Structure formats: structure tokens, C-alpha cells
Amino acid sequence: MDYWNILEYGAWAISFVLFGWMLLDAFRVNRDFEEEVLTSSREGELELVTEKHDID
């Protein structure tokens, strides 16, 4: 295995990690915000909505 194959596998690994991170973030955003807020086109409406946080 040469240098370029190692770089190729590394690039694929990084892309899979980024894809997984994007999916996780999409699920978190979907959980924390209502559909009406996410599809709203009004400026500044997101600042009025607070995220759901569990404070222990």
C-alpha cells in the first residue's frame, strides 16, 4: 500500500465522520426546535425561541 492509498482511506474516513456528525446534528435540531420555527422566513424569530436544555 502506497502513500496515496493511505491518504485516500483517510479522506474517506473523515468524510464518514463528518456525515455522521451532520446526521446527529440534524436529529438534535429536529428535537430541539418546532417545525414552524425551522421553516419560518421571519428574521430574528430564532432569537425569541429558547432551546430545550436539561439543567441538573
MOPAC internal coordinates of N, CA, C and O (Angstrom, degrees):
PM7 1SCF
backbone

  N    0.0000 0     0.00 0     0.00 0    0    0    0
  C    1.4487 1     0.00 0     0.00 0    1    0    0
  C    1.5315 1   107.86 1     0.00 0    2    1    0
  O    1.2310 1   121.38 1   -50.55 1    3    2    1
  N    1.3081 1   114.97 1   129.45 1    3    2    1
  C    1.4558 1   117.85 1  -177.62 1    5    3    2
  C    1.5297 1   111.25 1   -99.48 1    6    5    3
  O    1.2310 1   121.46 1     0.59 1    7    6    5
  N    1.3007 1   114.82 1  -179.41 1    7    6    5
  C    1.4581 1   123.61 1  -174.95 1    9    7    6
  C    1.5287 1   112.10 1   -58.72 1   10    9    7
  O    1.2310 1   119.82 1   137.50 1   11   10    9
  N    1.3269 1   117.96 1   -42.50 1   11   10    9
  C    1.4634 1   121.80 1  -176.42 1   13   11   10
  C    1.5292 1   112.03 1   -68.52 1   14   13   11
  O    1.2310 1   119.89 1   145.11 1   15   14   13
  N    1.3003 1   117.82 1   -34.89 1   15   14   13
  C    1.4660 1   120.43 1   176.33 1   17   15   14
  C    1.5284 1   111.26 1   -65.93 1   18   17   15
  O    1.2310 1   120.45 1   140.62 1   19   18   17
  N    1.3237 1   116.75 1   -39.38 1   19   18   17
  C    1.4622 1   120.54 1   177.83 1   21   19   18
  C    1.5270 1   109.88 1   -64.00 1   22   21   19
  O    1.2310 1   120.25 1   136.86 1   23   22   21
  N    1.3295 1   117.12 1   -43.14 1   23   22   21
  C    1.4574 1   120.66 1   177.41 1   25   23   22
  C    1.5313 1   111.67 1   -63.57 1   26   25   23
  O    1.2310 1   120.75 1   141.51 1   27   26   25
  N    1.3219 1   116.17 1   -38.49 1   27   26   25
  C    1.4643 1   120.07 1   178.76 1   29   27   26
  C    1.5186 1   111.17 1   -63.57 1   30   29   27
  O    1.2310 1   120.29 1   133.45 1   31   30   29
  N    1.3280 1   117.04 1   -46.55 1   31   30   29
  C    1.4658 1   120.34 1   178.80 1   33   31   30
  C    1.5266 1   110.94 1   -64.41 1   34   33   31
  O    1.2310 1   120.33 1   142.51 1   35   34   33
  N    1.3107 1   116.98 1   -37.49 1   35   34   33
  C    1.4630 1   120.45 1   176.76 1   37   35   34
  C    1.5218 1   111.64 1   -63.54 1   38   37   35
  O    1.2310 1   120.45 1   138.58 1   39   38   37
  N    1.3340 1   116.75 1   -41.42 1   39   38   37
  C    1.4612 1   120.54 1   178.39 1   41   39   38
  C    1.5296 1   111.11 1   -64.31 1   42   41   39
  O    1.2310 1   120.47 1   139.10 1   43   42   41
  N    1.3292 1   116.71 1   -40.90 1   43   42   41
  C    1.4609 1   119.63 1   176.75 1   45   43   42
  C    1.5243 1   111.27 1   -63.75 1   46   45   43
  O    1.2310 1   120.42 1   138.97 1   47   46   45
  N    1.3148 1   116.80 1   -41.03 1   47   46   45
  C    1.4688 1   120.42 1   179.23 1   49   47   46
  C    1.5299 1   110.66 1   -62.43 1   50   49   47
  O    1.2310 1   120.34 1   136.54 1   51   50   49
  N    1.3174 1   116.95 1   -43.46 1   51   50   49
  C    1.4624 1   120.98 1   178.61 1   53   51   50
  C    1.5215 1   110.28 1   -63.19 1   54   53   51
  O    1.2310 1   120.10 1   139.08 1   55   54   53
  N    1.3256 1   117.42 1   -40.92 1   55   54   53
  C    1.4654 1   119.84 1  -179.29 1   57   55   54
  C    1.5225 1   111.07 1   -66.40 1   58   57   55
  O    1.2310 1   119.30 1   142.53 1   59   58   57
  N    1.3206 1   118.95 1   -37.47 1   59   58   57
  C    1.4653 1   120.93 1   176.73 1   61   59   58
  C    1.5211 1   111.55 1   -66.06 1   62   61   59
  O    1.2310 1   120.21 1   140.37 1   63   62   61
  N    1.3277 1   117.20 1   -39.63 1   63   62   61
  C    1.4646 1   120.65 1   178.04 1   65   63   62
  C    1.5237 1   110.03 1   -64.17 1   66   65   63
  O    1.2310 1   119.93 1   135.55 1   67   66   65
  N    1.3266 1   117.73 1   -44.45 1   67   66   65
  C    1.4654 1   120.85 1   178.68 1   69   67   66
  C    1.5245 1   111.75 1   -63.53 1   70   69   67
  O    1.2310 1   120.31 1   140.13 1   71   70   69
  N    1.3249 1   117.02 1   -39.87 1   71   70   69
  C    1.4601 1   120.64 1   177.80 1   73   71   70
  C    1.5266 1   110.87 1   -62.92 1   74   73   71
  O    1.2310 1   120.30 1   136.41 1   75   74   73
  N    1.3185 1   117.03 1   -43.59 1   75   74   73
  C    1.4650 1   120.57 1   177.37 1   77   75   74
  C    1.5181 1   111.85 1   -62.82 1   78   77   75
  O    1.2310 1   120.28 1   140.32 1   79   78   77
  N    1.3233 1   117.06 1   -39.68 1   79   78   77
  C    1.4514 1   122.11 1   178.23 1   81   79   78
  C    1.5348 1   110.40 1   -63.77 1   82   81   79
  O    1.2310 1   120.38 1   138.35 1   83   82   81
  N    1.3298 1   116.87 1   -41.65 1   83   82   81
  C    1.4613 1   121.23 1   177.99 1   85   83   82
  C    1.5220 1   111.44 1   -63.48 1   86   85   83
  O    1.2310 1   120.07 1   138.51 1   87   86   85
  N    1.3377 1   117.48 1   -41.49 1   87   86   85
  C    1.4677 1   120.53 1   177.70 1   89   87   86
  C    1.5223 1   111.40 1   -64.27 1   90   89   87
  O    1.2310 1   120.55 1   135.86 1   91   90   89
  N    1.3183 1   116.56 1   -44.14 1   91   90   89
  C    1.4604 1   120.77 1   178.61 1   93   91   90
  C    1.5213 1   110.65 1   -61.33 1   94   93   91
  O    1.2310 1   120.14 1   136.79 1   95   94   93
  N    1.3212 1   117.33 1   -43.21 1   95   94   93
  C    1.4522 1   121.01 1   179.07 1   97   95   94
  C    1.5259 1   111.03 1   -65.10 1   98   97   95
  O    1.2310 1   119.94 1   141.60 1   99   98   97
  N    1.3194 1   117.72 1   -38.40 1   99   98   97
  C    1.4650 1   120.66 1   178.47 1  101   99   98
  C    1.5289 1   110.46 1   -63.01 1  102  101   99
  O    1.2310 1   119.78 1   138.46 1  103  102  101
  N    1.3232 1   118.03 1   -41.54 1  103  102  101
  C    1.4588 1   120.81 1   177.95 1  105  103  102
  C    1.5321 1   111.28 1   -65.56 1  106  105  103
  O    1.2310 1   120.40 1   140.17 1  107  106  105
  N    1.3414 1   116.85 1   -39.83 1  107  106  105
  C    1.4627 1   120.16 1   179.27 1  109  107  106
  C    1.5245 1   111.49 1   -65.82 1  110  109  107
  O    1.2310 1   119.85 1   136.28 1  111  110  109
  N    1.3181 1   117.90 1   -43.72 1  111  110  109
  C    1.4658 1   121.33 1   178.95 1  113  111  110
  C    1.5195 1   109.69 1   -63.64 1  114  113  111
  O    1.2310 1   120.29 1   137.92 1  115  114  113
  N    1.3228 1   117.04 1   -42.08 1  115  114  113
  C    1.4652 1   120.88 1   178.94 1  117  115  114
  C    1.5279 1   110.88 1   -63.14 1  118  117  115
  O    1.2310 1   120.13 1   145.00 1  119  118  117
  N    1.3182 1   117.36 1   -35.00 1  119  118  117
  C    1.4623 1   121.63 1  -179.97 1  121  119  118
  C    1.5283 1   111.29 1   -74.19 1  122  121  119
  O    1.2310 1   119.70 1   142.24 1  123  122  121
  N    1.3330 1   118.17 1   -37.76 1  123  122  121
  C    1.4545 1   121.71 1  -172.40 1  125  123  122
  C    1.5287 1   114.25 1   -85.94 1  126  125  123
  O    1.2310 1   119.26 1   157.67 1  127  126  125
  N    1.3339 1   119.02 1   -22.33 1  127  126  125
  C    1.4523 1   121.25 1  -175.68 1  129  127  126
  C    1.5162 1   110.44 1  -124.12 1  130  129  127
  O    1.2310 1   121.01 1   -32.80 1  131  130  129
  N    1.3160 1   115.68 1   147.20 1  131  130  129
  C    1.4522 1   121.90 1   176.28 1  133  131  130
  C    1.5312 1   109.79 1   -75.81 1  134  133  131
  O    1.2310 1   120.56 1   -23.11 1  135  134  133
  N    1.3104 1   116.53 1   156.89 1  135  134  133
  C    1.4652 1   121.72 1  -178.91 1  137  135  134
  C    1.5294 1   111.81 1   -62.52 1  138  137  135
  O    1.2310 1   120.48 1   145.39 1  139  138  137
  N    1.3304 1   116.69 1   -34.61 1  139  138  137
  C    1.4556 1   120.34 1  -179.72 1  141  139  138
  C    1.5302 1   111.61 1   -64.06 1  142  141  139
  O    1.2310 1   120.33 1   143.02 1  143  142  141
  N    1.3204 1   116.97 1   -36.98 1  143  142  141
  C    1.4613 1   120.74 1   179.14 1  145  143  142
  C    1.5244 1   110.25 1   -70.46 1  146  145  143
  O    1.2310 1   120.35 1   139.00 1  147  146  145
  N    1.3235 1   116.93 1   -41.00 1  147  146  145
  C    1.4609 1   120.19 1  -176.87 1  149  147  146
  C    1.5169 1   112.43 1   -69.58 1  150  149  147
  O    1.2310 1   120.05 1   151.09 1  151  150  149
  N    1.3201 1   117.52 1   -28.91 1  151  150  149
  C    1.4635 1   120.01 1  -178.85 1  153  151  150
  C    1.5259 1   112.27 1   -99.25 1  154  153  151
  O    1.2310 1   119.54 1  -175.61 1  155  154  153
  N    1.3331 1   118.48 1     4.39 1  155  154  153
  C    1.4540 1   121.84 1  -179.57 1  157  155  154
  C    1.5232 1   110.49 1   -74.45 1  158  157  155
  O    1.2310 1   120.84 1   -36.28 1  159  158  157
  N    1.3219 1   116.00 1   143.72 1  159  158  157
  C    1.4629 1   120.15 1   177.48 1  161  159  158
  C    1.5215 1   111.45 1  -107.13 1  162  161  159
  O    1.2310 1   119.86 1  -175.42 1  163  162  161
  N    1.3210 1   117.86 1     4.58 1  163  162  161
  C    1.4642 1   120.81 1   179.94 1  165  163  162
  C    1.5213 1   110.00 1   -78.04 1  166  165  163
  O    1.2310 1   121.19 1   -48.87 1  167  166  165
  N    1.3329 1   115.33 1   131.13 1  167  166  165
  C    1.4626 1   121.09 1   179.97 1  169  167  166
  C    1.5225 1   110.49 1   -69.37 1  170  169  167
  O    1.2310 1   120.86 1   -40.06 1  171  170  169
  N    1.3093 1   115.96 1   139.94 1  171  170  169
  C    1.4479 1   121.18 1   174.09 1  173  171  170
  C    1.5063 1   115.55 1    81.37 1  174  173  171
  O    1.2310 1   119.37 1   179.00 1  175  174  173
  N    1.3116 1   118.81 1    -1.00 1  175  174  173
  C    1.4590 1   119.68 1  -178.57 1  177  175  174
  C    1.5217 1   111.37 1   -70.68 1  178  177  175
  O    1.2310 1   119.93 1   148.79 1  179  178  177
  N    1.3112 1   117.73 1   -31.21 1  179  178  177
  C    1.4581 1   120.00 1   179.85 1  181  179  178
  C    1.5202 1   112.19 1   -66.48 1  182  181  179
  O    1.2310 1   120.04 1   151.69 1  183  182  181
  N    1.3305 1   117.54 1   -28.31 1  183  182  181
  C    1.4555 1   119.55 1   178.56 1  185  183  182
  C    1.5245 1   111.62 1   -68.91 1  186  185  183
  O    1.2310 1   120.53 1   153.61 1  187  186  185
  N    1.3261 1   116.59 1   -26.39 1  187  186  185
  C    1.4544 1   120.36 1  -179.64 1  189  187  186
  C    1.5168 1   112.38 1   -78.83 1  190  189  187
  O    1.2310 1   120.62 1   158.72 1  191  190  189
  N    1.3305 1   116.42 1   -21.28 1  191  190  189
  C    1.4579 1   121.04 1  -178.19 1  193  191  190
  C    1.5210 1   108.71 1   -93.37 1  194  193  191
  O    1.2310 1   120.66 1   -50.25 1  195  194  193
  N    1.3014 1   116.34 1   129.75 1  195  194  193
  C    1.4569 1   119.72 1   177.97 1  197  195  194
  C    1.5128 1   109.55 1   -97.66 1  198  197  195
  O    1.2310 1   121.14 1   -35.61 1  199  198  197
  N    1.3224 1   115.42 1   144.39 1  199  198  197
  C    1.4574 1   120.28 1   178.13 1  201  199  198
  C    1.5182 1   109.43 1   -73.62 1  202  201  199
  O    1.2310 1   121.48 1   -25.45 1  203  202  201
  N    1.3166 1   114.78 1   154.55 1  203  202  201
  C    1.4495 1   120.19 1   176.70 1  205  203  202
  C    1.5236 1   108.60 1   -84.19 1  206  205  203
  O    1.2310 1   120.60 1   -61.09 1  207  206  205
  N    1.3236 1   116.46 1   118.91 1  207  206  205
  C    1.4599 1   121.35 1   178.15 1  209  207  206
  C    1.5194 1   108.74 1  -124.87 1  210  209  207
  O    1.2310 1   121.12 1   -39.19 1  211  210  209
  N    1.2940 1   115.45 1   140.81 1  211  210  209
  C    1.4517 1   120.99 1   174.38 1  213  211  210
  C    1.5221 1   107.98 1   -94.24 1  214  213  211
  O    1.2310 1   120.71 1   -72.19 1  215  214  213
  N    1.3187 1   116.25 1   107.81 1  215  214  213
  C    1.4636 1   121.20 1   179.19 1  217  215  214
  C    1.5069 1   107.61 1   -99.70 1  218  217  215
  O    1.2310 1   120.88 1   -61.90 1  219  218  217
  N    1.2995 1   115.92 1   118.10 1  219  218  217
  C    1.4656 1   120.91 1  -179.49 1  221  219  218
  C    1.5004 1   110.67 1  -111.57 1  222  221  219
  O    1.2310 1   120.10 1   180.00 1  223  222  221

